[in-house]
């Protein structure tokens, strides 16, 4: 597919219900949910992100991916702990015979993968990837180019081993790891106005996956896992430093048992448990980095509200679930129930004051989430469906600090509802139309008091709604041709509880359109993709004043989210040729991103006194040559 650069995970960004994350974001915005409110799982195990850095690559190689399932909302009771959507990635079964491998490189990175069957029952595979695009750019372009369009550095690695215990019974061991680093600089002739930001993040996951299919049609899946996340951000505005460092250890278990009870009834029972232990340090302005809903402009200097804190949290969730599948004539009814019990602990309930001893906090937070899905086929090739349910999400460890957050935060809640229809048309065409509505309350927001109460810089006074319609028109592969058109129109709003008016969500995009097509012919593959997305909302700057305490100009804002970035448009092309050479296959490819060299603004920036504005643009036209050898 054009635009994905041979990366299966990047197909998600071209599906309906997904807003464009932006070149400087890379997170998933599903049905108007903040990127941190959706979940990504691999074989049922949560990972922190689907993409590296600025979304240039996925964190798993395509050769290890069997399936990708996107549910932007209203999913079943098997998953929880999220107000937003869900992306499930399933790893591929390894080849049962022989040794197979691939190695390839393009202008972005180099990658390799090898798998081998050891005897009749053991299969192993290893893969790795490392970026080099930043070094190529720095070798041929002046340093100022990397200041204007910063290029992330990234790497990832995977190991998988499978053992067939007996027929229809297998256990696998999997190790996943990924890391990213990015530095952004906004230079100035005055050193006091130079802005520098560097971020580093990484994660590792190790899990065992036991599966067994029983003779009576039942199946068992058990996945214990362990992992580590690290996220560090360092920034400075002149001589004012900002720092945030989070180290999180995660462990848990997902287990399920599915069995047919009678002819038209099947039941799935299971448990989804996750525990996380986080150690955090933060220093700098209370309002930087900004939260969703803050009045902020890129590069805004910090105010005089500077502080520092370190704390730790322990968040444990045990979520048993029960799902039934009932076939009642033409109807398929799937009721589900999830009952979570969260243990939320923090090392401090109040900020440090002199030698005052720390007093921690500990509380249990229950949540009961009913879910329901109904579908019916009134006539052949037509399916009508509806889904809905309640969803709860615990507070993040970063928000539980007594200085920068609030240790007393509880669960946030969302209600999802969707209804739609799908039609199978002649000539291999499918059309799906889905309307959705999501209501959210108890959202964590910044306190609007000029002087917040002690240990209450954040409150849960936020609420809002998202609603819209998504359409997918798809043509299945026939006579070498395939393609789809995905369109989403939506509106997402936020407000403080009790307010009579709402504001636009910071990631709101009214229209998102993706049209893609491909043609396969005698080893050649030709692809084209066009994308259009409404620009994200921004708050205009209508003036400025000089902060004599900090020695910087500060902006005066107009109506919150009263303007938008210009719309994003890009045309991508891909040409690929596979050549057979004895027992190997050589795949040559050319990806051209943003063929028309469209100047797509990704962010608004201002000069030192906010009297002039300009834009930071995304990637210009970029031709990426690649080659891969497969055995």
C-alpha positions as semicolon CSV with decimal commas, in nm:
position;residue;x (nm);y (nm);z (nm)
1;X;0,000;0,000;0,000
2;X;0,134;0,344;-0,091
3;X;0,236;0,562;0,202
4;X;0,306;0,275;0,441
5;X;0,662;0,211;0,319
6;X;0,605;-0,165;0,342
7;X;0,499;-0,135;0,707
8;X;0,184;-0,329;0,790
9;X;0,111;-0,139;1,113
10;X;0,088;0,192;0,930
11;X;-0,227;0,072;0,755
12;X;-0,417;0,169;1,072
13;X;-0,376;0,541;0,998
14;X;-0,565;0,493;0,669
15;X;-0,874;0,332;0,824
16;X;-1,203;0,503;0,916
17;X;-1,246;0,636;1,268
18;X;-0,879;0,735;1,292
19;X;-0,783;1,104;1,295
20;X;-0,445;1,210;1,166
21;X;-0,196;1,215;1,453
22;X;0,036;1,477;1,304
23;X;0,405;1,453;1,222
24;X;0,503;1,568;1,572
25;X;0,256;1,339;1,745
26;X;0,240;0,984;1,615
27;X;-0,030;0,886;1,866
28;X;-0,365;0,734;1,773
29;X;-0,674;0,957;1,793
30;X;-0,974;0,721;1,777
31;X;-1,331;0,855;1,785
32;X;-1,222;1,180;1,948
33;X;-1,025;1,019;2,231
34;X;-0,689;1,157;2,342
35;X;-0,393;0,944;2,225
36;X;-0,325;0,827;2,580
37;X;-0,684;0,707;2,621
38;X;-0,665;0,428;2,359
39;X;-0,487;0,095;2,396
40;X;-0,258;-0,115;2,175
41;X;-0,207;-0,486;2,245
42;X;0,018;-0,753;2,093
43;X;-0,117;-1,104;2,152
44;X;-0,328;-0,950;2,432
45;X;-0,035;-0,773;2,603
46;X;-0,051;-0,393;2,626
47;X;0,234;-0,190;2,475
48;X;0,266;0,189;2,507
49;X;0,265;0,280;2,136
50;X;0,196;0,138;1,791
51;X;0,444;0,365;1,613
52;X;0,795;0,491;1,659
53;X;0,871;0,858;1,712
54;X;0,675;1,069;1,468
55;X;0,486;0,779;1,317
56;X;0,748;0,692;1,055
57;X;0,747;0,321;1,145
58;X;0,553;0,069;1,346
59;X;0,721;-0,098;1,643
60;X;0,686;-0,448;1,491
61;X;0,816;-0,572;1,155
62;X;0,557;-0,675;0,898
63;X;0,709;-1,023;0,880
64;X;0,600;-1,088;1,239
65;X;0,244;-0,957;1,201
66;X;-0,043;-1,195;1,126
67;X;-0,343;-0,965;1,177
68;X;-0,436;-0,612;1,283
69;X;-0,781;-0,543;1,429
70;X;-0,893;-0,184;1,479
71;X;-1,194;-0,108;1,698
72;X;-1,214;0,270;1,744
73;X;-1,479;0,228;2,013
74;X;-1,766;0,020;2,154
75;X;-1,556;-0,297;2,185
76;X;-1,636;-0,601;2,397
77;X;-1,585;-0,681;2,764
78;X;-1,258;-0,869;2,708
79;X;-1,068;-0,538;2,715
80;X;-1,086;-0,234;2,939
81;X;-0,888;0,034;3,126
82;X;-0,942;0,280;2,839
83;X;-1,188;0,552;2,744
84;X;-1,090;0,537;2,377
85;X;-1,040;0,272;2,113
86;X;-0,843;-0,048;2,074
87;X;-0,585;-0,182;1,829
88;X;-0,507;-0,554;1,855
89;X;-0,202;-0,699;1,681
90;X;-0,156;-1,074;1,649
91;X;0,189;-1,218;1,579
92;X;0,237;-1,466;1,297
93;X;0,280;-1,840;1,343
94;X;0,640;-1,926;1,252
95;X;0,714;-2,152;0,953
96;X;0,707;-2,521;1,047
97;X;0,990;-2,618;0,813
98;X;1,327;-2,489;0,698
99;X;1,518;-2,168;0,753
100;X;1,371;-1,841;0,630
101;X;1,498;-1,487;0,649
102;X;1,494;-1,138;0,507
103;X;1,724;-0,840;0,517
104;X;1,653;-0,500;0,377
105;X;1,730;-0,131;0,391
106;X;1,599;0,200;0,264
107;X;1,673;0,564;0,336
108;X;1,493;0,544;0,673
109;X;1,638;0,233;0,837
110;X;1,781;-0,117;0,801
111;X;1,608;-0,434;0,921
112;X;1,649;-0,808;0,925
113;X;1,458;-1,115;1,035
114;X;1,539;-1,487;1,046
115;X;1,330;-1,788;1,149
116;X;1,414;-2,156;1,173
117;X;1,237;-2,482;1,251
118;X;1,440;-2,693;1,497
119;X;1,309;-3,046;1,472
120;X;0,940;-3,116;1,444
121;X;0,818;-2,914;1,741
122;X;1,041;-2,609;1,797
123;X;1,041;-2,289;1,591
124;X;1,240;-1,973;1,664
125;X;1,265;-1,628;1,508
126;X;1,460;-1,307;1,568
127;X;1,425;-0,962;1,413
128;X;1,579;-0,617;1,458
129;X;1,564;-0,272;1,301
130;X;1,760;0,053;1,346
131;X;1,709;0,394;1,188
132;X;1,978;0,591;1,004
133;X;1,775;0,862;0,830
134;X;1,892;1,133;1,073
135;X;2,257;1,053;0,998
136;X;2,196;1,056;0,622
137;X;2,025;1,395;0,643
138;X;2,297;1,545;0,864
139;X;2,564;1,422;0,620
140;X;2,415;1,601;0,319
141;X;2,227;1,897;0,470
142;X;2,317;2,184;0,705
143;X;2,232;2,144;1,076
144;X;1,952;2,399;1,043
145;X;1,748;2,145;0,844
146;X;1,724;1,917;1,149
147;X;1,614;2,216;1,355
148;X;1,326;2,286;1,115
149;X;1,223;1,922;1,058
150;X;1,366;1,713;1,344
151;X;1,421;1,348;1,253
152;X;1,370;1,085;1,526
153;X;1,610;0,800;1,596
154;X;1,455;0,465;1,669
155;X;1,522;0,093;1,699
156;X;1,328;-0,221;1,782
157;X;1,394;-0,592;1,828
158;X;1,188;-0,909;1,865
159;X;1,244;-1,271;1,962
160;X;0,988;-1,550;1,940
161;X;1,014;-1,920;2,016
162;X;0,727;-2,170;1,986
163;X;0,699;-2,525;2,116
164;X;0,427;-2,760;1,994
165;X;0,338;-2,963;2,304
166;X;0,094;-3,187;2,119
167;X;-0,172;-3,153;1,853
168;X;-0,367;-2,825;1,895
169;X;-0,156;-2,727;2,196
170;X;0,133;-2,478;2,187
171;X;0,334;-2,247;2,410
172;X;0,529;-1,947;2,282
173;X;0,781;-1,713;2,443
174;X;0,804;-1,361;2,300
175;X;1,033;-1,067;2,371
176;X;0,950;-0,724;2,227
177;X;1,156;-0,408;2,261
178;X;1,165;-0,061;2,108
179;X;1,328;0,276;2,170
180;X;1,304;0,632;2,036
181;X;1,496;0,958;2,073
182;X;1,424;1,303;1,933
183;X;1,577;1,647;1,978
184;X;1,406;1,968;1,870
185;X;1,570;2,311;1,874
186;X;1,421;2,652;1,811
187;X;1,733;2,869;1,777
188;X;1,746;3,240;1,851
189;X;2,005;3,514;1,820
190;X;1,945;3,575;2,190
191;X;2,062;3,273;2,395
192;X;1,797;3,355;2,653
193;X;1,529;3,276;2,394
194;X;1,679;2,950;2,259
195;X;1,445;2,656;2,309
196;X;1,570;2,296;2,322
197;X;1,370;1,982;2,385
198;X;1,486;1,620;2,385
199;X;1,275;1,311;2,447
200;X;1,369;0,948;2,497
201;X;1,133;0,656;2,537
202;X;1,164;0,279;2,536
203;X;0,972;-0,032;2,630
204;X;1,031;-0,405;2,668
205;X;0,777;-0,685;2,701
206;X;0,833;-1,053;2,772
207;X;0,541;-1,290;2,773
208;X;0,447;-1,655;2,747
209;X;0,141;-1,752;2,545
210;X;-0,022;-2,090;2,600
211;X;-0,303;-2,198;2,364
212;X;-0,500;-2,520;2,344
213;X;-0,797;-2,622;2,132
214;X;-1,004;-2,892;2,301
215;X;-1,192;-3,171;2,120
216;X;-1,532;-3,035;2,227
217;X;-1,471;-2,704;2,046
218;X;-1,350;-2,513;2,350
219;X;-1,020;-2,328;2,359
220;X;-0,791;-2,194;2,631
221;X;-0,552;-1,898;2,612
222;X;-0,320;-1,800;2,899
223;X;-0,072;-1,510;2,869
224;X;0,142;-1,403;3,168
225;X;0,370;-1,107;3,093
226;X;0,631;-0,873;3,239
227;X;0,764;-0,543;3,107
228;X;0,944;-0,215;3,156
229;X;0,867;0,136;3,022
230;X;1,096;0,438;3,033
231;X;0,999;0,791;2,931
232;X;1,227;1,092;2,970
233;X;1,185;1,451;2,856
234;X;1,436;1,731;2,903
235;X;1,371;2,084;2,786
236;X;1,503;2,432;2,843
237;X;1,401;2,783;2,756
238;X;1,716;2,987;2,791
239;X;1,835;2,904;3,142
240;X;1,506;2,759;3,271
241;X;1,522;2,376;3,274
242;X;1,231;2,135;3,243
243;X;1,262;1,763;3,316
244;X;1,034;1,462;3,347
245;X;1,152;1,106;3,403
246;X;0,925;0,804;3,445
247;X;1,029;0,442;3,500
248;X;0,745;0,188;3,510
249;X;0,753;-0,186;3,572
250;X;0,449;-0,376;3,448
251;X;0,332;-0,733;3,502
252;X;0,005;-0,912;3,458
253;X;-0,199;-1,201;3,324
254;X;-0,462;-1,246;3,056
255;X;-0,649;-1,576;3,052
256;X;-0,967;-1,685;2,879
257;X;-1,173;-2,000;2,827
258;X;-1,426;-2,014;2,544
259;X;-1,668;-2,305;2,510
260;X;-1,991;-2,384;2,324
261;X;-2,269;-2,434;2,580
262;X;-2,534;-2,548;2,337
263;X;-2,601;-2,538;1,965
264;X;-2,643;-2,161;1,933
265;X;-2,472;-2,039;2,250
266;X;-2,102;-1,994;2,332
267;X;-1,954;-1,838;2,644
268;X;-1,613;-1,682;2,709
269;X;-1,495;-1,635;3,066
270;X;-1,162;-1,487;3,161
271;X;-0,956;-1,244;3,361
272;X;-0,751;-0,943;3,252
273;X;-0,505;-0,834;3,523
274;X;-0,239;-0,564;3,507
275;X;-0,015;-0,411;3,773
276;X;0,226;-0,121;3,731
277;X;0,487;0,021;3,967
278;X;0,611;0,367;3,861
279;X;0,888;0,592;3,993
280;X;0,866;0,951;3,874
281;X;1,067;1,274;3,888
282;X;0,960;1,609;3,752
283;X;1,088;1,963;3,770
284;X;1,008;2,289;3,596
285;X;0,693;2,488;3,529
286;X;0,365;2,356;3,667
287;X;0,203;2,408;3,326
288;X;0,472;2,261;3,098
289;X;0,450;2,030;2,915
290;X;0,095;2,138;2,834
291;X;-0,210;1,920;2,887
292;X;-0,502;1,885;2,652
293;X;-0,716;2,193;2,706
294;X;-0,437;2,424;2,819
295;X;-0,403;2,769;2,663
296;X;-0,064;2,717;2,504
297;X;0,136;2,793;2,194
298;X;0,439;2,597;2,073
299;X;0,759;2,743;2,215
300;X;0,582;2,939;2,487
301;X;0,832;3,034;2,760
302;X;0,772;2,899;3,111
303;X;0,620;3,120;3,376
304;X;0,750;3,176;3,726
305;X;0,557;2,879;3,873
306;X;0,858;2,645;3,895
307;X;0,880;2,348;4,128
308;X;1,018;1,992;4,159
309;X;0,886;1,663;4,292
310;X;0,952;1,290;4,295
311;X;0,699;1,022;4,387
312;X;0,598;0,663;4,318
313;X;0,271;0,488;4,246
314;X;0,135;0,138;4,242
315;X;-0,176;0,074;4,030
316;X;-0,325;-0,276;4,017
317;X;-0,633;-0,384;3,823
318;X;-0,802;-0,724;3,827
319;X;-1,077;-0,741;3,567
320;X;-1,276;-1,066;3,532
321;X;-1,507;-1,068;3,230
322;X;-1,787;-1,281;3,088
323;X;-1,909;-1,271;2,726
324;X;-2,189;-1,474;2,566
325;X;-2,262;-1,525;2,196
326;X;-2,625;-1,607;2,119
327;X;-2,755;-1,684;1,771
328;X;-3,128;-1,621;1,761
329;X;-3,242;-1,678;1,404
330;X;-3,089;-1,399;1,193
331;X;-2,968;-1,217;1,507
332;X;-2,630;-1,245;1,675
333;X;-2,648;-1,103;2,028
334;X;-2,328;-1,061;2,229
335;X;-2,382;-0,936;2,585
336;X;-2,078;-0,891;2,805
337;X;-1,990;-0,781;3,155
338;X;-1,659;-0,665;3,294
339;X;-1,599;-0,603;3,667
340;X;-1,273;-0,421;3,743
341;X;-1,128;-0,359;4,087
342;X;-0,848;-0,103;4,093
343;X;-0,598;-0,059;4,373
344;X;-0,441;0,289;4,346
345;X;-0,152;0,370;4,580
346;X;0,073;0,674;4,599
347;X;0,384;0,745;4,804
348;X;0,273;1,096;4,904
349;X;-0,061;1,265;4,967
350;X;0,085;1,614;5,012
351;X;0,390;1,802;4,880
352;X;0,713;1,799;5,074
353;X;0,727;2,083;5,326
354;X;1,051;2,096;5,524
355;X;1,102;1,774;5,720
356;X;0,735;1,677;5,720
357;X;0,719;1,297;5,684
358;X;0,547;1,162;5,378
359;X;0,204;1,009;5,416
360;X;0,095;0,783;5,134
361;X;-0,248;0,697;5,005
362;X;-0,424;0,373;4,916
363;X;-0,778;0,313;4,791
364;X;-0,989;0,058;4,607
365;X;-1,193;0,177;4,310
366;X;-1,453;-0,064;4,165
367;X;-1,602;-0,039;3,814
368;X;-1,881;-0,239;3,653
369;X;-1,894;-0,216;3,274
370;X;-2,183;-0,382;3,084
371;X;-2,136;-0,414;2,708
372;X;-2,372;-0,526;2,431
373;X;-2,342;-0,591;2,059
374;X;-2,628;-0,692;1,825
375;X;-2,615;-0,771;1,454
376;X;-2,872;-0,899;1,209
377;X;-2,875;-0,991;0,840
378;X;-3,229;-0,918;0,717
379;X;-3,137;-1,008;0,360
380;X;-2,837;-1,168;0,195
381;X;-2,525;-0,948;0,177
382;X;-2,668;-0,689;0,420
383;X;-2,577;-0,669;0,790
384;X;-2,711;-0,416;1,041
385;X;-2,530;-0,383;1,375
386;X;-2,526;-0,180;1,696
387;X;-2,288;-0,178;1,993
388;X;-2,248;0,008;2,319
389;X;-2,126;-0,004;2,675
390;X;-1,953;0,164;2,966
391;X;-1,576;0,207;2,998
392;X;-1,355;0,317;3,288
393;X;-0,994;0,429;3,301
394;X;-0,767;0,475;3,605
395;X;-0,560;0,792;3,653
396;X;-0,210;0,787;3,509
397;X;0,091;0,773;3,740
398;X;0,206;1,113;3,604
399;X;-0,115;1,275;3,732
400;X;-0,093;1,137;4,087
401;X;0,196;1,356;4,205
402;X;0,109;1,595;4,492
403;X;0,284;1,897;4,334
404;X;0,203;1,868;3,962
405;X;-0,114;1,659;3,993
406;X;-0,356;1,529;4,255
407;X;-0,312;1,204;4,455
408;X;-0,688;1,177;4,510
409;X;-0,786;1,124;4,147
410;X;-1,033;0,841;4,079
411;X;-1,165;0,669;3,765
412;X;-1,273;0,848;3,447
413;X;-1,576;0,717;3,261
414;X;-1,707;0,697;2,905
415;X;-2,021;0,562;2,739
416;X;-1,989;0,439;2,380
417;X;-2,269;0,380;2,130
418;X;-2,254;0,296;1,759
419;X;-2,489;0,176;1,487
420;X;-2,424;0,092;1,125
421;X;-2,477;-0,124;0,822
422;X;-2,258;-0,310;0,574
423;X;-2,349;-0,415;0,222
424;X;-2,172;-0,656;-0,014
425;X;-2,214;-0,524;-0,369
426;X;-2,135;-0,696;-0,701
427;X;-1,782;-0,694;-0,846
428;X;-1,621;-0,740;-0,505
429;X;-1,726;-0,409;-0,348
430;X;-1,807;-0,370;0,022
431;X;-1,958;-0,058;0,180
432;X;-1,975;0,003;0,556
433;X;-2,140;0,304;0,724
434;X;-2,119;0,356;1,102
435;X;-2,246;0,635;1,323
436;X;-2,099;0,678;1,670
437;X;-2,146;0,878;1,989
438;X;-1,916;0,887;2,292
439;X;-1,989;1,069;2,617
440;X;-1,708;1,124;2,869
441;X;-1,708;1,254;3,226
442;X;-1,480;1,272;3,528
443;X;-1,197;1,365;3,291
444;X;-0,872;1,481;3,449
445;X;-0,817;1,852;3,378
446;X;-0,612;2,134;3,518
447;X;-0,770;2,324;3,806
448;X;-0,903;2,659;3,692
449;X;-0,850;2,821;4,033
450;X;-0,582;3,093;4,021
451;X;-0,432;2,931;4,331
452;X;-0,529;2,560;4,341
453;X;-0,585;2,385;4,669
454;X;-0,298;2,189;4,823
455;X;-0,224;1,871;4,623
456;X;-0,504;1,958;4,379
457;X;-0,336;2,108;4,073
458;X;-0,555;1,868;3,873
459;X;-0,926;1,798;3,916
460;X;-1,183;1,570;3,754
461;X;-1,419;1,841;3,637
462;X;-1,378;1,764;3,266
463;X;-1,646;1,622;3,041
464;X;-1,733;1,613;2,673
465;X;-1,877;1,432;2,375
466;X;-1,764;1,301;2,038
467;X;-1,998;1,209;1,754
468;X;-1,971;1,142;1,386
469;X;-2,008;0,909;1,090
470;X;-1,747;0,692;0,923
471;X;-1,765;0,527;0,581
472;X;-1,551;0,254;0,427
473;X;-1,595;0,162;0,060
474;X;-1,363;-0,124;-0,031
475;X;-1,290;-0,324;-0,340
476;X;-1,141;-0,666;-0,275
477;X;-0,852;-0,792;-0,485
478;X;-0,986;-0,885;-0,828
479;X;-0,799;-0,897;-1,157
480;X;-0,498;-0,747;-0,980
481;X;-0,683;-0,435;-0,862
482;X;-0,777;-0,343;-0,504
483;X;-0,840;-0,031;-0,299
484;X;-1,060;0,153;-0,053
485;X;-1,196;0,493;0,043
486;X;-1,217;0,571;0,415
487;X;-1,396;0,887;0,527
488;X;-1,479;1,014;0,875
489;X;-1,666;1,329;0,967
490;X;-1,684;1,402;1,338
491;X;-1,687;1,663;1,609
492;X;-1,531;1,630;1,952
493;X;-1,590;1,881;2,232
494;X;-1,470;1,935;2,587
495;X;-1,578;2,159;2,876
496;X;-1,558;2,196;3,249
497;X;-1,848;2,042;3,438
498;X;-2,123;2,298;3,477
499;X;-2,017;2,515;3,183
500;X;-2,295;2,602;2,938
501;X;-2,062;2,616;2,636
502;X;-1,802;2,375;2,501
503;X;-1,471;2,413;2,321
504;X;-1,323;2,201;2,047
505;X;-1,106;1,908;2,154
506;X;-0,739;1,982;2,083
507;X;-0,724;1,693;1,832
508;X;-1,062;1,752;1,668
509;X;-1,067;1,702;1,290
510;X;-1,393;1,762;1,106
511;X;-1,301;1,569;0,791
512;X;-1,051;1,288;0,740
513;X;-1,037;1,124;0,397
514;X;-0,808;0,851;0,269
515;X;-0,832;0,703;-0,079
516;X;-0,593;0,425;-0,176
517;X;-0,563;0,192;-0,472
518;X;-0,319;-0,071;-0,591
519;X;-0,259;-0,290;-0,892
520;X;-0,056;-0,612;-0,911
521;X;0,082;-0,730;-1,246
522;X;0,355;-0,986;-1,319
523;X;0,555;-0,924;-1,006
524;X;0,498;-0,548;-1,017
525;X;0,292;-0,365;-0,758
526;X;0,173;-0,009;-0,816
527;X;0,006;0,190;-0,540
528;X;-0,133;0,539;-0,483
529;X;-0,277;0,705;-0,172
530;X;-0,436;1,045;-0,121
531;X;-0,505;1,189;0,224
532;X;-0,692;1,498;0,336
533;X;-0,748;1,603;0,697
534;X;-0,888;1,916;0,855
535;X;-0,623;2,104;1,053
536;X;-0,621;2,064;1,430
537;X;-0,762;2,349;1,644
538;X;-0,527;2,610;1,786
539;X;-0,579;2,910;2,013
540;X;-0,483;3,237;1,841
541;X;-0,244;3,484;1,999
542;X;-0,391;3,837;1,993
543;X;-0,115;4,019;2,181
544;X;0,163;3,983;2,438
545;X;0,306;4,135;2,754
546;X;0,651;4,138;2,910
547;X;0,686;3,918;3,218
548;X;0,939;4,117;3,419
549;X;0,979;3,836;3,673
550;X;1,082;3,577;3,415
551;X;1,231;3,827;3,168
552;X;1,028;3,697;2,870
553;X;0,726;3,797;2,665
554;X;0,412;3,599;2,737
555;X;0,121;3,560;2,490
556;X;-0,230;3,699;2,527
557;X;-0,474;3,445;2,389
558;X;-0,798;3,486;2,198
559;X;-1,088;3,240;2,192
560;X;-0,970;2,895;2,297
561;X;-0,925;2,674;1,991
562;X;-1,080;2,952;1,787
563;X;-0,867;2,886;1,480
564;X;-0,717;2,586;1,303
565;X;-0,402;2,481;1,130
566;X;-0,438;2,470;0,752
567;X;-0,574;2,143;0,615
568;X;-0,333;1,858;0,548
569;X;-0,313;1,708;0,198
570;X;-0,067;1,458;0,058
571;X;-0,038;1,227;-0,240
572;X;0,184;0,919;-0,200
573;X;0,303;0,673;-0,466
574;X;0,467;0,331;-0,447
575;X;0,625;0,104;-0,707
576;X;0,750;-0,241;-0,612
577;X;0,904;-0,522;-0,812
578;X;0,969;-0,875;-0,689
579;X;1,240;-1,071;-0,869
580;X;1,305;-1,441;-0,815
581;X;1,671;-1,539;-0,798
582;X;1,710;-1,914;-0,743
583;X;1,572;-1,979;-0,393
584;X;1,558;-1,613;-0,300
585;X;1,326;-1,326;-0,379
586;X;1,458;-0,973;-0,422
587;X;1,203;-0,696;-0,362
588;X;1,289;-0,349;-0,493
589;X;1,067;-0,056;-0,401
590;X;1,033;0,317;-0,446
591;X;0,807;0,513;-0,210
592;X;0,744;0,878;-0,288
593;X;0,577;1,063;-0,001
594;X;0,403;1,395;-0,064
595;X;0,457;1,377;-0,440
596;X;0,326;1,729;-0,501
597;X;0,557;1,872;-0,231
598;X;0,257;2,015;-0,048
599;X;0,359;2,254;0,229
600;X;0,166;2,105;0,522
601;X;0,192;2,317;0,838
602;X;0,220;2,100;1,148
603;X;0,251;2,372;1,411
604;X;0,235;2,750;1,457
605;X;0,544;2,925;1,594
606;X;0,595;3,288;1,697
607;X;0,893;3,516;1,735
608;X;1,020;3,622;2,077
609;X;0,750;3,887;2,140
610;X;0,467;3,705;1,958
611;X;0,430;3,984;1,705
612;X;0,492;3,757;1,403
613;X;0,390;3,402;1,338
614;X;0,502;3,132;1,096
615;X;0,459;2,758;1,056
616;X;0,666;2,445;1,113
617;X;0,601;2,227;0,809
618;X;0,602;1,851;0,784
619;X;0,806;1,642;0,549
620;X;0,851;1,775;0,195
621;X;0,850;1,543;-0,107
622;X;1,054;1,242;-0,003
623;X;1,163;0,957;-0,231
624;X;1,266;0,644;-0,042
625;X;1,443;0,365;-0,227
626;X;1,440;0,027;-0,062
627;X;1,561;-0,326;-0,123
628;X;1,482;-0,649;0,060
629;X;1,609;-1,002;0,010
630;X;1,388;-1,288;0,126
631;X;1,487;-1,652;0,163
